């Protein structure tokens, strides 16, 4: 959010990613602190947090291809196949991790306590 305090002359794709990330984080914060992860808000929290993290990693990959000389040599304009393949691999990894996290983050502390007190 601090990046929006710097002067800029026109709206760039980086600003768009920043705005999307802030909106997604606002949803995650709402799900966590106002809805207390009750019901479907658990999934909303996990998915929105993973989207926000993906956007950060997406920007990290872009900056790596801009600043690391070896990567810049592979994709100087970031429209070459190595850059696209890297971003696709990152996207696929995040989709899979989001699915796994959503499935595993389904029970809360009270549900675990109930399960532990049930007779066998």
Number of C-alpha atoms within 10 A of each C-alpha: 8 5 10 10 7 6 7 10 5 6 8 10 8 11 14 11 16 19 14 15 21 14 14 22 19 16 17 26 16 16 21 17 9 11 15 13 20 14 12 11 18 20 22 19 25 22 21 21 20 22 21 22 16 19 18 15 16 18 16 12 17 15 13 14 21 17 11 10 12 12 17 16 11 14 17 14 11 15 9 11 11 14 20 13 11 14 17 13 12 15 17 12 12 17 16 11 14 20 14 11 15 17 12 10 12 15 13 12 8 9 10 10 10 9 11 10 8 7 5 5
